[in-house]
Amino acid sequence: MTKDIYMPKQGEWLFTCSMKPLQFNKWTPRDPKDYFEDNRWENYSPEEKHAWLHDDFETIGGSEHSRTNCSLKPISETYALWFIKNECWNIYNQIEIELKAHHEFTDEEWSEKLWSTYEERIKALCERDGMIFEGF
């Protein structure tokens, strides 16, 4: 039923929209009656129902996120702690500042340049430190 849906366990490290590794705590219950005024819910497949019910979650520390809106990328504890130790999110912020000086980019080009540069720099740091790059 849920073969394609990643279901983290409490304490697992992951990336969400926060740009910093966080630890999963628990799913936040959702009641279909609060979201659907018609019978659309009844037409969902078992997999869709499961994914919908397990969309909102909390991390250790209390921040709230959504699988749909924020992502839910599992990472190893080693990578998470390395990322935190090196405050890698500051690299993203620095690239944003660098790119703001260049007005010749469209929004799409700017976003692509930001993410590709960020990935490039994190991969270089990983290589420097003997880490395996696990993405964001």
N, CA, C and O atoms as CSV, one atom per row, in Angstrom:
chain,resi,resn,atom,element,x,y,z
A,1,MET,N,N,0.806,-1.198,0.000
A,1,MET,CA,C,0.000,0.000,0.000
A,1,MET,C,C,0.849,1.261,0.000
A,1,MET,O,O,0.526,2.195,-0.735
A,2,THR,N,N,1.906,1.337,0.777
A,2,THR,CA,C,2.686,2.579,0.891
A,2,THR,C,C,4.104,2.389,0.376
A,2,THR,O,O,5.031,3.039,0.861
A,3,LYS,N,N,4.282,1.518,-0.587
A,3,LYS,CA,C,5.629,1.165,-1.043
A,3,LYS,C,C,6.442,2.353,-1.552
A,3,LYS,O,O,7.665,2.361,-1.413
A,4,ASP,N,N,5.782,3.366,-2.143
A,4,ASP,CA,C,6.499,4.501,-2.705
A,4,ASP,C,C,6.546,5.713,-1.782
A,4,ASP,O,O,7.084,6.753,-2.162
A,5,ILE,N,N,6.006,5.599,-0.604
A,5,ILE,CA,C,5.930,6.734,0.313
A,5,ILE,C,C,6.935,6.534,1.446
A,5,ILE,O,O,6.811,5.604,2.243
A,6,TYR,N,N,7.930,7.419,1.505
A,6,TYR,CA,C,8.925,7.346,2.574
A,6,TYR,C,C,8.275,7.750,3.893
A,6,TYR,O,O,7.673,8.819,3.995
A,7,MET,N,N,8.395,6.907,4.881
A,7,MET,CA,C,7.806,7.148,6.194
A,7,MET,C,C,8.923,7.169,7.245
A,7,MET,O,O,9.329,6.116,7.735
A,8,PRO,N,N,9.418,8.359,7.592
A,8,PRO,CA,C,10.514,8.418,8.563
A,8,PRO,C,C,10.074,7.987,9.955
A,8,PRO,O,O,8.894,8.023,10.303
A,9,LYS,N,N,11.053,7.584,10.723
A,9,LYS,CA,C,10.827,7.222,12.121
A,9,LYS,C,C,11.323,8.377,12.990
A,9,LYS,O,O,12.144,9.186,12.557
A,10,GLN,N,N,10.822,8.439,14.199
A,10,GLN,CA,C,11.217,9.509,15.106
A,10,GLN,C,C,12.737,9.530,15.261
A,10,GLN,O,O,13.368,8.494,15.471
A,11,GLY,N,N,13.306,10.719,15.154
A,11,GLY,CA,C,14.741,10.890,15.325
A,11,GLY,C,C,15.540,10.837,14.035
A,11,GLY,O,O,16.713,11.208,14.028
A,12,GLU,N,N,14.925,10.378,12.926
A,12,GLU,CA,C,15.647,10.326,11.653
A,12,GLU,C,C,15.918,11.745,11.153
A,12,GLU,O,O,15.100,12.651,11.311
A,13,TRP,N,N,17.090,11.903,10.548
A,13,TRP,CA,C,17.496,13.200,10.007
A,13,TRP,C,C,16.926,13.378,8.603
A,13,TRP,O,O,16.868,12.436,7.813
A,14,LEU,N,N,16.502,14.627,8.310
A,14,LEU,CA,C,15.990,14.931,6.987
A,14,LEU,C,C,16.143,16.401,6.655
A,14,LEU,O,O,16.355,17.244,7.527
A,15,PHE,N,N,16.028,16.682,5.359
A,15,PHE,CA,C,15.974,18.058,4.890
A,15,PHE,C,C,14.531,18.398,4.589
A,15,PHE,O,O,13.789,17.578,4.049
A,16,THR,N,N,14.137,19.604,4.937
A,16,THR,CA,C,12.828,20.150,4.592
A,16,THR,C,C,13.085,21.521,3.972
A,16,THR,O,O,14.180,21.795,3.480
A,17,CYS,N,N,12.087,22.359,3.999
A,17,CYS,CA,C,12.219,23.698,3.433
A,17,CYS,C,C,13.138,24.602,4.252
A,17,CYS,O,O,13.507,25.679,3.785
A,18,SER,N,N,13.504,24.198,5.432
A,18,SER,CA,C,14.270,25.072,6.333
A,18,SER,C,C,15.735,25.246,5.929
A,18,SER,O,O,16.418,26.122,6.459
A,19,MET,N,N,16.225,24.425,4.999
A,19,MET,CA,C,17.620,24.476,4.557
A,19,MET,C,C,18.599,23.945,5.607
A,19,MET,O,O,19.809,23.935,5.378
A,20,LYS,N,N,18.089,23.512,6.736
A,20,LYS,CA,C,18.942,22.948,7.785
A,20,LYS,C,C,18.451,21.541,8.085
A,20,LYS,O,O,17.245,21.294,8.066
A,21,PRO,N,N,19.359,20.618,8.361
A,21,PRO,CA,C,18.920,19.269,8.736
A,21,PRO,C,C,18.103,19.308,10.025
A,21,PRO,O,O,18.475,19.967,10.996
A,22,LEU,N,N,16.997,18.596,10.011
A,22,LEU,CA,C,16.127,18.502,11.179
A,22,LEU,C,C,15.831,17.036,11.453
A,22,LEU,O,O,15.995,16.184,10.579
A,23,GLN,N,N,15.393,16.751,12.670
A,23,GLN,CA,C,15.036,15.381,13.030
A,23,GLN,C,C,13.519,15.242,13.081
A,23,GLN,O,O,12.823,16.037,13.713
A,24,PHE,N,N,13.026,14.213,12.401
A,24,PHE,CA,C,11.596,13.934,12.385
A,24,PHE,C,C,11.126,13.598,13.792
A,24,PHE,O,O,11.805,12.891,14.537
A,25,ASN,N,N,9.938,14.125,14.148
A,25,ASN,CA,C,9.357,13.784,15.435
A,25,ASN,C,C,8.082,12.966,15.256
A,25,ASN,O,O,8.013,11.816,15.688
A,26,LYS,N,N,7.057,13.570,14.607
A,26,LYS,CA,C,5.779,12.850,14.487
A,26,LYS,C,C,4.925,13.471,13.389
A,26,LYS,O,O,5.130,14.614,12.982
A,27,TRP,N,N,3.967,12.685,12.927
A,27,TRP,CA,C,2.981,13.175,11.970
A,27,TRP,C,C,1.946,13.976,12.726
A,27,TRP,O,O,1.606,13.647,13.863
A,28,THR,N,N,1.445,15.019,12.105
A,28,THR,CA,C,0.374,15.829,12.684
A,28,THR,C,C,-0.936,15.316,12.094
A,28,THR,O,O,-1.118,15.345,10.877
A,29,PRO,N,N,-1.843,14.848,12.938
A,29,PRO,CA,C,-3.085,14.265,12.421
A,29,PRO,C,C,-3.883,15.251,11.552
A,29,PRO,O,O,-3.949,16.445,11.846
A,30,ARG,N,N,-4.473,14.734,10.499
A,30,ARG,CA,C,-5.372,15.496,9.626
A,30,ARG,C,C,-6.707,14.771,9.578
A,30,ARG,O,O,-6.759,13.545,9.482
A,31,ASP,N,N,-7.777,15.539,9.644
A,31,ASP,CA,C,-9.113,14.963,9.533
A,31,ASP,C,C,-9.705,15.385,8.199
A,31,ASP,O,O,-9.860,16.580,7.948
A,32,PRO,N,N,-10.043,14.425,7.332
A,32,PRO,CA,C,-10.610,14.773,6.025
A,32,PRO,C,C,-11.828,15.694,6.123
A,32,PRO,O,O,-12.061,16.506,5.227
A,33,LYS,N,N,-12.594,15.577,7.188
A,33,LYS,CA,C,-13.790,16.415,7.355
A,33,LYS,C,C,-13.434,17.899,7.440
A,33,LYS,O,O,-14.258,18.758,7.127
A,34,ASP,N,N,-12.203,18.197,7.863
A,34,ASP,CA,C,-11.764,19.591,7.955
A,34,ASP,C,C,-11.347,20.163,6.605
A,34,ASP,O,O,-11.181,21.376,6.474
A,35,TYR,N,N,-11.176,19.309,5.604
A,35,TYR,CA,C,-10.646,19.738,4.306
A,35,TYR,C,C,-11.597,19.524,3.137
A,35,TYR,O,O,-11.516,20.242,2.141
A,36,PHE,N,N,-12.488,18.558,3.240
A,36,PHE,CA,C,-13.349,18.206,2.114
A,36,PHE,C,C,-14.816,18.403,2.479
A,36,PHE,O,O,-15.305,17.824,3.448
A,37,GLU,N,N,-15.507,19.219,1.702
A,37,GLU,CA,C,-16.943,19.414,1.924
A,37,GLU,C,C,-17.774,18.466,1.077
A,37,GLU,O,O,-18.976,18.317,1.299
A,38,ASP,N,N,-17.139,17.829,0.112
A,38,ASP,CA,C,-17.850,16.893,-0.751
A,38,ASP,C,C,-17.309,15.481,-0.533
A,38,ASP,O,O,-16.625,15.229,0.459
A,39,ASN,N,N,-17.600,14.577,-1.429
A,39,ASN,CA,C,-17.177,13.186,-1.248
A,39,ASN,C,C,-15.890,12.844,-2.009
A,39,ASN,O,O,-15.610,11.665,-2.224
A,40,ARG,N,N,-15.096,13.853,-2.423
A,40,ARG,CA,C,-13.841,13.569,-3.149
A,40,ARG,C,C,-12.950,12.596,-2.381
A,40,ARG,O,O,-12.291,11.751,-2.986
A,41,TRP,N,N,-12.925,12.705,-1.073
A,41,TRP,CA,C,-12.079,11.848,-0.238
A,41,TRP,C,C,-12.348,10.372,-0.527
A,41,TRP,O,O,-11.427,9.557,-0.551
A,42,GLU,N,N,-13.605,10.043,-0.744
A,42,GLU,CA,C,-13.996,8.654,-0.996
A,42,GLU,C,C,-13.420,8.118,-2.305
A,42,GLU,O,O,-13.280,6.906,-2.469
A,43,ASN,N,N,-13.090,8.996,-3.222
A,43,ASN,CA,C,-12.552,8.575,-4.525
A,43,ASN,C,C,-11.033,8.402,-4.515
A,43,ASN,O,O,-10.459,7.944,-5.503
A,44,TYR,N,N,-10.385,8.759,-3.421
A,44,TYR,CA,C,-8.933,8.606,-3.338
A,44,TYR,C,C,-8.582,7.124,-3.222
A,44,TYR,O,O,-9.308,6.355,-2.593
A,45,SER,N,N,-7.476,6.734,-3.827
A,45,SER,CA,C,-6.992,5.364,-3.678
A,45,SER,C,C,-6.434,5.202,-2.258
A,45,SER,O,O,-6.180,6.201,-1.584
A,46,PRO,N,N,-6.240,3.964,-1.794
A,46,PRO,CA,C,-5.648,3.773,-0.468
A,46,PRO,C,C,-4.283,4.464,-0.336
A,46,PRO,O,O,-3.964,5.010,0.720
A,47,GLU,N,N,-3.476,4.438,-1.412
A,47,GLU,CA,C,-2.159,5.084,-1.378
A,47,GLU,C,C,-2.293,6.591,-1.244
A,47,GLU,O,O,-1.568,7.226,-0.478
A,48,GLU,N,N,-3.245,7.166,-2.010
A,48,GLU,CA,C,-3.468,8.617,-1.941
A,48,GLU,C,C,-3.976,9.032,-0.558
A,48,GLU,O,O,-3.564,10.061,-0.022
A,49,LYS,N,N,-4.868,8.231,0.009
A,49,LYS,CA,C,-5.384,8.530,1.353
A,49,LYS,C,C,-4.250,8.505,2.372
A,49,LYS,O,O,-4.137,9.392,3.218
A,50,HIS,N,N,-3.416,7.476,2.276
A,50,HIS,CA,C,-2.294,7.353,3.215
A,50,HIS,C,C,-1.348,8.547,3.080
A,50,HIS,O,O,-0.934,9.125,4.085
A,51,ALA,N,N,-1.006,8.920,1.847
A,51,ALA,CA,C,-0.103,10.045,1.610
A,51,ALA,C,C,-0.722,11.337,2.127
A,51,ALA,O,O,-0.028,12.157,2.728
A,52,TRP,N,N,-2.003,11.526,1.903
A,52,TRP,CA,C,-2.668,12.745,2.343
A,52,TRP,C,C,-2.714,12.826,3.871
A,52,TRP,O,O,-2.462,13.882,4.450
A,53,LEU,N,N,-3.031,11.718,4.508
A,53,LEU,CA,C,-3.093,11.699,5.977
A,53,LEU,C,C,-1.715,11.904,6.601
A,53,LEU,O,O,-1.607,12.395,7.724
A,54,HIS,N,N,-0.665,11.530,5.874
A,54,HIS,CA,C,0.704,11.658,6.365
A,54,HIS,C,C,1.450,12.737,5.585
A,54,HIS,O,O,2.517,12.489,5.022
A,55,ASP,N,N,0.883,13.912,5.561
A,55,ASP,CA,C,1.517,15.043,4.875
A,55,ASP,C,C,2.113,16.026,5.873
A,55,ASP,O,O,3.261,16.439,5.711
A,56,ASP,N,N,1.374,16.404,6.884
A,56,ASP,CA,C,1.852,17.366,7.878
A,56,ASP,C,C,2.649,16.644,8.957
A,56,ASP,O,O,2.240,15.595,9.455
A,57,PHE,N,N,3.802,17.230,9.311
A,57,PHE,CA,C,4.631,16.609,10.342
A,57,PHE,C,C,5.365,17.662,11.156
A,57,PHE,O,O,5.471,18.826,10.769
A,58,GLU,N,N,5.860,17.217,12.281
A,58,GLU,CA,C,6.599,18.051,13.218
A,58,GLU,C,C,8.006,17.490,13.359
A,58,GLU,O,O,8.217,16.281,13.262
A,59,THR,N,N,8.959,18.371,13.587
A,59,THR,CA,C,10.323,17.919,13.832
A,59,THR,C,C,10.632,18.062,15.324
A,59,THR,O,O,9.933,18.767,16.051
A,60,ILE,N,N,11.675,17.391,15.756
A,60,ILE,CA,C,12.117,17.558,17.138
A,60,ILE,C,C,12.534,19.024,17.254
A,60,ILE,O,O,13.323,19.520,16.449
A,61,GLY,N,N,12.010,19.692,18.239
A,61,GLY,CA,C,12.216,21.128,18.335
A,61,GLY,C,C,10.930,21.881,18.031
A,61,GLY,O,O,10.806,23.065,18.344
A,62,GLY,N,N,9.956,21.177,17.407
A,62,GLY,CA,C,8.621,21.731,17.247
A,62,GLY,C,C,8.284,22.436,15.952
A,62,GLY,O,O,7.167,22.937,15.821
A,63,SER,N,N,9.195,22.502,14.981
A,63,SER,CA,C,8.813,23.179,13.738
A,63,SER,C,C,7.863,22.288,12.943
A,63,SER,O,O,7.993,21.063,12.938
A,64,GLU,N,N,6.905,22.929,12.270
A,64,GLU,CA,C,5.887,22.193,11.512
A,64,GLU,C,C,6.163,22.314,10.024
A,64,GLU,O,O,6.572,23.370,9.541
A,65,HIS,N,N,5.936,21.228,9.306
A,65,HIS,CA,C,6.235,21.161,7.885
A,65,HIS,C,C,5.183,20.323,7.168
A,65,HIS,O,O,4.343,19.676,7.794
A,66,SER,N,N,5.251,20.351,5.848
A,66,SER,CA,C,4.352,19.572,5.005
A,66,SER,C,C,5.193,18.832,3.975
A,66,SER,O,O,6.048,19.426,3.319
A,67,ARG,N,N,4.950,17.549,3.838
A,67,ARG,CA,C,5.675,16.761,2.839
A,67,ARG,C,C,5.467,17.383,1.458
A,67,ARG,O,O,6.414,17.476,0.677
A,68,THR,N,N,4.263,17.803,1.153
A,68,THR,CA,C,3.935,18.365,-0.149
A,68,THR,C,C,4.612,19.708,-0.383
A,68,THR,O,O,5.169,19.939,-1.456
A,69,ASN,N,N,4.573,20.586,0.597
A,69,ASN,CA,C,5.079,21.947,0.429
A,69,ASN,C,C,6.542,22.121,0.804
A,69,ASN,O,O,7.205,23.027,0.299
A,70,CYS,N,N,7.051,21.273,1.674
A,70,CYS,CA,C,8.405,21.474,2.207
A,70,CYS,C,C,9.408,20.415,1.774
A,70,CYS,O,O,10.615,20.637,1.869
A,71,SER,N,N,8.948,19.308,1.318
A,71,SER,CA,C,9.824,18.189,0.992
A,71,SER,C,C,10.102,17.370,2.242
A,71,SER,O,O,9.757,17.762,3.356
A,72,LEU,N,N,10.718,16.252,2.033
A,72,LEU,CA,C,11.033,15.328,3.121
A,72,LEU,C,C,12.136,14.433,2.596
A,72,LEU,O,O,11.864,13.328,2.126
A,73,LYS,N,N,13.367,14.886,2.666
A,73,LYS,CA,C,14.499,14.152,2.112
A,73,LYS,C,C,15.315,13.537,3.240
A,73,LYS,O,O,15.896,14.260,4.049
A,74,PRO,N,N,15.366,12.204,3.303
A,74,PRO,CA,C,16.167,11.569,4.359
A,74,PRO,C,C,17.659,11.723,4.088
A,74,PRO,O,O,18.113,11.641,2.947
A,75,ILE,N,N,18.407,11.948,5.159
A,75,ILE,CA,C,19.868,12.034,5.089
A,75,ILE,C,C,20.454,11.291,6.275
A,75,ILE,O,O,19.765,11.033,7.261
A,76,SER,N,N,21.727,10.949,6.173
A,76,SER,CA,C,22.383,10.234,7.267
A,76,SER,C,C,22.688,11.192,8.413
A,76,SER,O,O,22.789,12.404,8.223
A,77,GLU,N,N,22.832,10.624,9.596
A,77,GLU,CA,C,23.195,11.429,10.761
A,77,GLU,C,C,24.571,12.072,10.555
A,77,GLU,O,O,24.781,13.224,10.936
A,78,THR,N,N,25.499,11.335,9.957
A,78,THR,CA,C,26.844,11.849,9.710
A,78,THR,C,C,26.787,13.097,8.831
A,78,THR,O,O,27.415,14.111,9.136
A,79,TYR,N,N,26.029,13.013,7.744
A,79,TYR,CA,C,25.890,14.152,6.824
A,79,TYR,C,C,25.184,15.322,7.514
A,79,TYR,O,O,25.594,16.473,7.362
A,80,ALA,N,N,24.125,15.028,8.270
A,80,ALA,CA,C,23.379,16.075,8.974
A,80,ALA,C,C,24.282,16.828,9.944
A,80,ALA,O,O,24.292,18.059,9.956
A,81,LEU,N,N,25.028,16.105,10.743
A,81,LEU,CA,C,25.895,16.753,11.736
A,81,LEU,C,C,27.024,17.522,11.063
A,81,LEU,O,O,27.412,18.590,11.536
A,82,TRP,N,N,27.557,16.986,9.956
A,82,TRP,CA,C,28.583,17.695,9.191
A,82,TRP,C,C,28.014,18.991,8.626
A,82,TRP,O,O,28.659,20.038,8.692
A,83,PHE,N,N,26.806,18.921,8.069
A,83,PHE,CA,C,26.137,20.082,7.480
A,83,PHE,C,C,25.912,21.161,8.534
A,83,PHE,O,O,26.119,22.346,8.273
A,84,ILE,N,N,25.488,20.747,9.723
A,84,ILE,CA,C,25.250,21.683,10.829
A,84,ILE,C,C,26.575,22.286,11.299
A,84,ILE,O,O,26.679,23.500,11.475
A,85,LYS,N,N,27.578,21.446,11.498
A,85,LYS,CA,C,28.891,21.913,11.961
A,85,LYS,C,C,29.456,22.986,11.019
A,85,LYS,O,O,30.043,23.971,11.469
A,86,ASN,N,N,29.272,22.783,9.718
A,86,ASN,CA,C,29.805,23.712,8.719
A,86,ASN,C,C,28.838,24.849,8.373
A,86,ASN,O,O,29.148,25.701,7.540
A,87,GLU,N,N,27.672,24.857,9.012
A,87,GLU,CA,C,26.648,25.886,8.770
A,87,GLU,C,C,26.480,26.148,7.273
A,87,GLU,O,O,26.547,27.287,6.813
A,88,CYS,N,N,26.263,25.072,6.534
A,88,CYS,CA,C,26.224,25.143,5.073
A,88,CYS,C,C,25.123,26.047,4.528
A,88,CYS,O,O,25.235,26.541,3.406
A,89,TRP,N,N,24.062,26.273,5.302
A,89,TRP,CA,C,23.000,27.171,4.847
A,89,TRP,C,C,23.524,28.588,4.639
A,89,TRP,O,O,22.963,29.345,3.848
A,90,ASN,N,N,24.601,28.954,5.346
A,90,ASN,CA,C,25.195,30.276,5.155
A,90,ASN,C,C,25.815,30.413,3.764
A,90,ASN,O,O,25.902,31.518,3.228
A,91,ILE,N,N,26.240,29.308,3.189
A,91,ILE,CA,C,26.778,29.325,1.816
A,91,ILE,C,C,25.665,29.719,0.852
A,91,ILE,O,O,25.882,30.517,-0.059
A,92,TYR,N,N,24.481,29.163,1.052
A,92,TYR,CA,C,23.322,29.513,0.234
A,92,TYR,C,C,23.049,31.013,0.349
A,92,TYR,O,O,22.852,31.696,-0.656
A,93,ASN,N,N,23.042,31.515,1.579
A,93,ASN,CA,C,22.780,32.938,1.807
A,93,ASN,C,C,23.834,33.808,1.122
A,93,ASN,O,O,23.506,34.848,0.552
A,94,GLN,N,N,25.089,33.389,1.176
A,94,GLN,CA,C,26.170,34.134,0.540
A,94,GLN,C,C,26.000,34.167,-0.977
A,94,GLN,O,O,26.215,35.204,-1.604
A,95,ILE,N,N,25.619,33.047,-1.561
A,95,ILE,CA,C,25.407,32.989,-3.006
A,95,ILE,C,C,24.255,33.915,-3.402
A,95,ILE,O,O,24.324,34.597,-4.425
A,96,GLU,N,N,23.197,33.935,-2.590
A,96,GLU,CA,C,22.083,34.850,-2.854
A,96,GLU,C,C,22.579,36.293,-2.934
A,96,GLU,O,O,22.198,37.040,-3.835
A,97,ILE,N,N,23.424,36.672,-1.991
A,97,ILE,CA,C,23.976,38.034,-1.966
A,97,ILE,C,C,24.819,38.282,-3.219
A,97,ILE,O,O,24.709,39.330,-3.855
A,98,GLU,N,N,25.651,37.316,-3.560
A,98,GLU,CA,C,26.497,37.450,-4.753
A,98,GLU,C,C,25.657,37.619,-6.012
A,98,GLU,O,O,25.974,38.453,-6.860
A,99,LEU,N,N,24.597,36.841,-6.142
A,99,LEU,CA,C,23.775,36.880,-7.347
A,99,LEU,C,C,22.898,38.125,-7.442
A,99,LEU,O,O,22.561,38.568,-8.540
A,100,LYS,N,N,22.531,38.685,-6.301
A,100,LYS,CA,C,21.692,39.891,-6.322
A,100,LYS,C,C,22.402,41.049,-7.017
A,100,LYS,O,O,21.755,41.977,-7.505
A,101,ALA,N,N,23.710,40.995,-7.060
A,101,ALA,CA,C,24.478,42.032,-7.745
A,101,ALA,C,C,24.365,41.905,-9.264
A,101,ALA,O,O,24.703,42.839,-9.991
A,102,HIS,N,N,23.892,40.760,-9.743
A,102,HIS,CA,C,23.758,40.512,-11.182
A,102,HIS,C,C,22.292,40.616,-11.588
A,102,HIS,O,O,21.488,39.733,-11.289
A,103,HIS,N,N,21.963,41.688,-12.260
A,103,HIS,CA,C,20.567,41.909,-12.641
A,103,HIS,C,C,20.224,41.340,-14.007
A,103,HIS,O,O,19.084,41.451,-14.458
A,104,GLU,N,N,21.208,40.729,-14.673
A,104,GLU,CA,C,20.963,40.225,-16.018
A,104,GLU,C,C,20.229,38.884,-16.049
A,104,GLU,O,O,19.880,38.414,-17.131
A,105,PHE,N,N,19.986,38.258,-14.903
A,105,PHE,CA,C,19.299,36.967,-14.849
A,105,PHE,C,C,17.785,37.146,-14.806
A,105,PHE,O,O,17.274,38.048,-14.142
A,106,THR,N,N,17.074,36.273,-15.524
A,106,THR,CA,C,15.622,36.181,-15.307
A,106,THR,C,C,15.440,35.465,-13.974
A,106,THR,O,O,16.402,34.921,-13.431
A,107,ASP,N,N,14.229,35.457,-13.442
A,107,ASP,CA,C,13.969,34.764,-12.173
A,107,ASP,C,C,14.324,33.284,-12.279
A,107,ASP,O,O,14.910,32.712,-11.360
A,108,GLU,N,N,13.971,32.678,-13.392
A,108,GLU,CA,C,14.253,31.256,-13.591
A,108,GLU,C,C,15.762,31.002,-13.671
A,108,GLU,O,O,16.270,30.060,-13.061
A,109,GLU,N,N,16.465,31.832,-14.415
A,109,GLU,CA,C,17.920,31.690,-14.535
A,109,GLU,C,C,18.594,31.912,-13.185
A,109,GLU,O,O,19.543,31.215,-12.826
A,110,TRP,N,N,18.087,32.893,-12.448
A,110,TRP,CA,C,18.650,33.233,-11.145
A,110,TRP,C,C,18.501,32.044,-10.196
A,110,TRP,O,O,19.446,31.679,-9.497
A,111,SER,N,N,17.330,31.452,-10.176
A,111,SER,CA,C,17.072,30.301,-9.311
A,111,SER,C,C,17.962,29.118,-9.691
A,111,SER,O,O,18.544,28.466,-8.823
A,112,GLU,N,N,18.063,28.848,-10.990
A,112,GLU,CA,C,18.912,27.754,-11.466
A,112,GLU,C,C,20.364,27.988,-11.091
A,112,GLU,O,O,21.047,27.068,-10.640
A,113,LYS,N,N,20.838,29.207,-11.272
A,113,LYS,CA,C,22.228,29.562,-10.950
A,113,LYS,C,C,22.467,29.428,-9.436
A,113,LYS,O,O,23.503,28.920,-9.008
A,114,LEU,N,N,21.510,29.883,-8.648
A,114,LEU,CA,C,21.624,29.800,-7.186
A,114,LEU,C,C,21.787,28.352,-6.742
A,114,LEU,O,O,22.710,28.032,-5.994
A,115,TRP,N,N,20.882,27.463,-7.204
A,115,TRP,CA,C,20.911,26.072,-6.764
A,115,TRP,C,C,22.106,25.310,-7.319
A,115,TRP,O,O,22.700,24.493,-6.614
A,116,SER,N,N,22.462,25.565,-8.561
A,116,SER,CA,C,23.606,24.837,-9.130
A,116,SER,C,C,24.910,25.275,-8.464
A,116,SER,O,O,25.792,24.448,-8.231
A,117,THR,N,N,25.039,26.554,-8.160
A,117,THR,CA,C,26.242,27.052,-7.471
A,117,THR,C,C,26.300,26.500,-6.049
A,117,THR,O,O,27.361,26.097,-5.572
A,118,TYR,N,N,25.153,26.487,-5.381
A,118,TYR,CA,C,25.082,25.959,-4.016
A,118,TYR,C,C,25.493,24.484,-4.006
A,118,TYR,O,O,26.306,24.068,-3.180
A,119,GLU,N,N,24.940,23.714,-4.907
A,119,GLU,CA,C,25.278,22.286,-4.987
A,119,GLU,C,C,26.769,22.100,-5.267
A,119,GLU,O,O,27.423,21.260,-4.648
A,120,GLU,N,N,27.296,22.881,-6.191
A,120,GLU,CA,C,28.722,22.822,-6.540
A,120,GLU,C,C,29.605,23.063,-5.303
A,120,GLU,O,O,30.561,22.330,-5.052
A,121,ARG,N,N,29.265,24.089,-4.554
A,121,ARG,CA,C,30.081,24.451,-3.380
A,121,ARG,C,C,29.966,23.422,-2.263
A,121,ARG,O,O,30.956,23.116,-1.599
A,122,ILE,N,N,28.776,22.891,-2.051
A,122,ILE,CA,C,28.605,21.867,-1.004
A,122,ILE,C,C,29.342,20.588,-1.412
A,122,ILE,O,O,29.973,19.942,-0.576
A,123,LYS,N,N,29.264,20.225,-2.689
A,123,LYS,CA,C,29.997,19.046,-3.166
A,123,LYS,C,C,31.501,19.232,-2.965
A,123,LYS,O,O,32.189,18.289,-2.574
A,124,ALA,N,N,32.015,20.421,-3.222
A,124,ALA,CA,C,33.447,20.693,-3.030
A,124,ALA,C,C,33.825,20.567,-1.555
A,124,ALA,O,O,34.882,20.024,-1.232
A,125,LEU,N,N,32.977,21.062,-0.663
A,125,LEU,CA,C,33.236,20.924,0.775
A,125,LEU,C,C,33.194,19.459,1.197
A,125,LEU,O,O,34.025,19.009,1.986
A,126,CYS,N,N,32.227,18.721,0.669
A,126,CYS,CA,C,32.134,17.290,0.968
A,126,CYS,C,C,33.421,16.594,0.552
A,126,CYS,O,O,34.001,15.824,1.318
A,127,GLU,N,N,33.853,16.871,-0.651
A,127,GLU,CA,C,35.080,16.257,-1.163
A,127,GLU,C,C,36.267,16.615,-0.281
A,127,GLU,O,O,37.082,15.756,0.057
A,128,ARG,N,N,36.359,17.875,0.084
A,128,ARG,CA,C,37.447,18.341,0.947
A,128,ARG,C,C,37.489,17.563,2.265
A,128,ARG,O,O,38.557,17.208,2.765
A,129,ASP,N,N,36.292,17.308,2.814
A,129,ASP,CA,C,36.199,16.663,4.126
A,129,ASP,C,C,36.000,15.153,4.060
A,129,ASP,O,O,35.814,14.508,5.092
A,130,GLY,N,N,36.036,14.585,2.860
A,130,GLY,CA,C,35.858,13.135,2.723
A,130,GLY,C,C,34.436,12.673,2.985
A,130,GLY,O,O,34.221,11.530,3.389
A,131,MET,N,N,33.456,13.552,2.758
A,131,MET,CA,C,32.057,13.235,2.972
A,131,MET,C,C,31.419,12.828,1.644
A,131,MET,O,O,31.876,13.233,0.575
A,132,ILE,N,N,30.371,12.033,1.724
A,132,ILE,CA,C,29.572,11.710,0.540
A,132,ILE,C,C,28.446,12.749,0.466
A,132,ILE,O,O,27.715,12.963,1.433
A,133,PHE,N,N,28.325,13.383,-0.694
A,133,PHE,CA,C,27.269,14.382,-0.892
A,133,PHE,C,C,25.926,13.658,-0.958
A,133,PHE,O,O,25.743,12.755,-1.774
A,134,GLU,N,N,24.991,14.055,-0.102
A,134,GLU,CA,C,23.674,13.409,-0.044
A,134,GLU,C,C,22.555,14.301,-0.561
A,134,GLU,O,O,21.385,13.924,-0.498
A,135,GLY,N,N,22.896,15.468,-1.067
A,135,GLY,CA,C,21.874,16.362,-1.607
A,135,GLY,C,C,21.268,17.246,-0.547
A,135,GLY,O,O,21.803,17.427,0.547
A,136,PHE,N,N,20.112,17.795,-0.926
A,136,PHE,CA,C,19.395,18.728,-0.025
A,136,PHE,C,C,17.963,18.291,0.132
A,136,PHE,O,O,17.195,18.938,0.845
